[in-house]
Structure formats: C-alpha cells, structure tokens
C-alpha cells in the first residue's frame, strides 16, 4: 500500500493505532470513488486490500459515487 494508496495506508494506521490503544469503538471508513482502487491495482488485489484493511478495523465502501 505504501506510496500508491496513501489515503488507504493512512486509514490503516489510524485504525491500527486506535485499536491497539483499546479504543475499539472508533470507526474508520474508506470510500472508494467509482472503482479507483480496482483501476489502480486490479479487481482481485483491490478486494484483498479491502479485506486486509478490515482486519485492522477499516471499513471500506467500494465502487461508490463520491461527488
């Protein structure tokens, strides 16, 4: 994730830090605009990124239309 997806990496760091500090009520939500992560990494890798992010408390919304 480093360098190519700084927003996702930053969200993961925030979530991991809050969870390790015992603050499990904090939610981190990442919204992907129109399949941008799929285009950058491929659909399979994007799914794995979202799945991995979920293990540290990051909830992802994929293929959204952000305006």
C-alpha positions as CSV (number, residue, x, y, z in Angstrom):
1,X,0.0,0.0,0.0
2,X,2.9,2.4,0.6
3,X,3.2,5.2,-1.8
4,X,0.4,4.1,-4.2
5,X,-2.6,4.5,-2.0
6,X,-1.6,7.0,0.8
7,X,-5.2,7.5,1.9
8,X,-5.8,3.8,2.5
9,X,-2.4,3.4,4.2
10,X,-3.2,6.4,6.5
11,X,-6.6,5.0,7.3
12,X,-5.0,1.7,8.3
13,X,-2.5,3.4,10.5
14,X,-5.3,5.3,12.3
15,X,-7.4,2.2,12.8
16,X,-4.5,0.1,14.0
17,X,-3.3,2.8,16.4
18,X,-6.8,3.3,17.9
19,X,-7.5,-0.4,18.2
20,X,-4.1,-1.1,19.8
21,X,-4.8,1.6,22.3
22,X,-8.0,-0.2,23.3
23,X,-10.3,2.3,21.5
24,X,-12.3,-0.3,19.5
25,X,-15.4,2.0,19.3
26,X,-13.6,4.2,16.8
27,X,-14.7,3.5,13.2
28,X,-12.6,4.3,10.2
29,X,-14.5,4.4,6.9
30,X,-12.8,4.5,3.5
31,X,-14.9,5.3,0.5
32,X,-13.6,4.3,-2.9
33,X,-14.8,6.6,-5.7
34,X,-16.1,4.7,-8.8
35,X,-13.7,1.8,-8.8
36,X,-10.5,3.8,-8.5
37,X,-8.7,1.1,-6.5
38,X,-9.7,-1.5,-9.0
39,X,-8.3,0.5,-11.8
40,X,-5.0,1.1,-9.9
41,X,-4.4,-2.4,-8.6
42,X,-6.8,-4.7,-10.4
43,X,-10.1,-6.1,-9.1
44,X,-8.6,-9.1,-7.2
45,X,-5.9,-7.0,-5.5
46,X,-8.4,-4.3,-4.6
47,X,-10.6,-7.0,-2.9
48,X,-7.6,-8.2,-0.9
49,X,-6.7,-4.7,0.1
50,X,-10.3,-4.1,1.4
51,X,-10.2,-7.5,3.2
52,X,-6.8,-6.8,4.8
53,X,-7.9,-3.3,5.8
54,X,-10.9,-4.9,7.6
55,X,-8.6,-6.9,9.8
56,X,-7.3,-3.7,11.4
57,X,-10.7,-2.0,11.7
58,X,-11.0,-0.2,8.4
59,X,-14.5,-0.5,6.9
60,X,-14.4,0.0,3.1
61,X,-17.2,1.1,0.7
62,X,-16.2,0.1,-2.8
63,X,-17.5,1.4,-6.1
64,X,-19.3,4.4,-4.6
65,X,-20.1,7.6,-6.5
66,X,-18.4,10.4,-4.5
67,X,-19.3,13.9,-5.6
